[in-house]
Amino acid sequence: MTPAIMRLFWDSVNQAQPNLLLNLDDDCLMSWLVDQVKQRSSLDPHQQNDLSHYISDRLPLIREMAYDH
């Protein structure tokens, strides 16, 4: 995954409403975050798959960050 995609992803997490991040189930949250990045950058299927795995591995961190806000 490129640094640009990672930046877009973390920007999306930081700009999202905390309630949204906390209330979506894991699958919906992953889909929503991938869609947020896709809106700002075109992702090929490989990049989309990599991003999904990256998000999946960090769901607890994402929810913790949302809870702290």
C-alpha positions in Angstrom: 0.0 0.0 0.0 1.3 3.4 -0.9 2.0 6.2 1.6 -0.6 8.3 -0.3 -3.3 5.7 0.2 -2.4 5.4 3.9 -2.6 9.1 4.3 -6.0 9.2 2.7 -7.2 6.4 4.9 -6.1 8.0 8.2 -7.4 11.3 7.1 -10.8 9.6 6.5 -10.6 8.1 10.0 -9.8 11.4 11.6 -12.5 13.3 9.7 -15.2 10.8 10.4 -17.8 11.3 13.1 -16.8 9.2 16.1 -20.4 7.8 16.5 -20.3 6.5 13.0 -17.0 4.7 13.6 -18.3 3.2 16.9 -21.8 2.2 15.7 -21.0 0.4 12.4 -20.3 -3.3 12.6 -16.8 -4.4 11.4 -17.9 -5.3 7.9 -19.8 -2.1 7.4 -17.0 0.0 8.9 -14.4 -1.6 6.6 -16.7 -1.0 3.5 -17.4 2.6 4.5 -13.7 3.4 5.0 -12.7 1.8 1.7 -15.4 3.8 0.0 -14.1 7.0 1.6 -10.6 6.3 0.2 -12.0 5.3 -3.2 -13.9 8.6 -3.4 -10.6 10.5 -3.1 -8.3 8.2 -5.1 -8.9 5.4 -7.7 -7.9 2.1 -6.3 -7.2 -1.0 -8.4 -8.6 -4.3 -7.0 -5.2 -5.2 -5.5 -4.9 -1.9 -3.6 -8.5 -2.2 -2.5 -7.8 -5.7 -1.1 -4.6 -4.5 0.6 -6.5 -1.6 2.2 -9.3 -3.9 3.4 -6.7 -6.1 5.1 -5.0 -3.1 6.6 -8.3 -1.8 8.0 -9.2 -5.2 9.3 -6.0 -5.4 11.3 -6.6 -2.0 12.8 -10.2 -2.0 13.7 -9.6 -2.0 17.4 -7.3 1.0 17.1 -9.8 2.8 14.9 -12.6 2.2 17.4 -10.3 3.3 20.3 -9.4 6.5 18.5 -13.1 7.2 17.9 -13.9 6.5 21.5 -11.2 8.9 22.7 -12.7 11.7 20.6 
